[in-house]
């Protein structure tokens, strides 16, 4: 629908590997893949991998090493959450870390590991010029939720207000010592594994994590499902703008679709668990090319940014 | 037993994560980890991750992008082979690749993927200053073979002659276009998955892949098992030296231990499959501190190199 720096590259890879770049749940271009035979409890194994690079995905000036360790694990876990999976374990491949950095980095990783009950089971250490962390998480899911199940008339909802991370980044670039709510939101994004598992258990039709911005990730989900999007009420985190919420990245909330009776059940379920009830942001339409917010195409509403994409090469 | 640049760092990580660095089969410091519940066929899930960095693990002057793709997957698969595991799938996290490099890199990955029946199921693309590839492989194993099962009197054996990769590297550094057997051996190391699965099926007591050199990897196995090593007949690849074979890296043969009746069974089994019969290189002793070759300590026999370790930081 709109140009993304990465999509060309994904198409090259998919062509070489003879795979479809939009193949759901398995394949290059999706966040998590379902692999192998079933587990003895009938669940499926899912895997996802994510890399953070110094100067590209984080800045040492405004993120502590502990923050970076936390974010590295959380950004991968977010992909499991979007499948409705629980983590089994993670590997950490660390390149270009100084020995003196290891303790703080791994304290951040350990804190995320314990918070998510995801043991770090292995890894690799390499020298290199640029601090680079690749985390691969393996999980199990009774019914992995894919991106392609959204249908006309389903509501589109998110698990929490958006834009905080981008607003926090803006603040931190101005004042690296900023420590208010949005700054913390950028440095320590949330882990939505519990939310994802609950949403999968009630049968949401499609789900994705909001890592590259609402517009970008909603578009991915809609494209995989072959539906249009009509958004209206986007919840904006205090301290952020609507543009942050629509086009900023790294919020790590979950975006999902379901029919209205299921959404009502989700409200009861989340309320019963003491979790914030998700917010409906719009609905799926039958015009697969439609990507509207408040009656205007995404690109007209916010021409400056349509997703938080890191440029390759 | 002898200093390794990485071991300090692994100890820091293990301490922060509250894990033992020599914890077998699961944990930092091992090549592959057994994770999660059993599969429905009773097998276990194993995972391993490995990073190649430009200028550290390979040189663009003498390795083609296809070679690099091949090596990236093969070096991770080698850890699965050493557990007696079959691959289920792999993820590829690629940092710092130019778009024009993707086709060749992924052709190398695809070739290794097809050769090993290991589908590439996902990944991540990031910009960065240095070409860095992290491959994580997930596999399944009926009985994962760990490093710690070697006992006094067990033979120590390898699946093929050693040193070819290091000799090839030396040749390629001198002549980047060299294309003889050892040069090819360096650029396209073998995949020993079939060997590893067969060895696991007959009940070898311990196994490791020879990625950092015979002395280094044999020491790791012996240390994990609490046995000594007395080596004598090290098979040297044509074109390589005994020093290459003992201290060079990246041969990706398998080193294993077993009792003599099992070794006889392995001979029959491998012969029946048309595979080269492994070579006994020595035996395990009751003196846990012993690391001898031809009656001399490793460090006396080859004082210049005790394993092919990439320096951190």
Interface residues (C-beta under 8 A of the other chain):
Chain A: X6 X8 X9 X10 X12 X13 X16 X17 X18 X26 X27 X28 X30 X31 X32 X33 X35 X36 X37 X38 X39 X40 X41 X42 X45 X47 X48 X49 X50 X51 X52 X53 X56 X57 X88 X89 X91 X92 X93 X95 X96 X97 X98 X99 X100 X101 X102 X103 X106 X107 X109 X110 X113 X119 X120 X121 X122 X123 X124 X125 X126 X127 X128 X129 X130 X132 X134 X136 X138 X140 X310 X311 X312 X313
Chain B: X6 X8 X9 X10 X12 X13 X16 X17 X18 X26 X27 X28 X30 X31 X32 X33 X35 X36 X37 X38 X39 X40 X41 X42 X45 X47 X48 X49 X50 X51 X52 X53 X56 X57 X88 X89 X91 X92 X93 X95 X96 X97 X98 X99 X100 X101 X102 X103 X106 X107 X109 X110 X113 X119 X120 X121 X122 X123 X124 X125 X126 X127 X128 X129 X130 X132 X134 X136 X138 X140 X310 X311 X312 X313
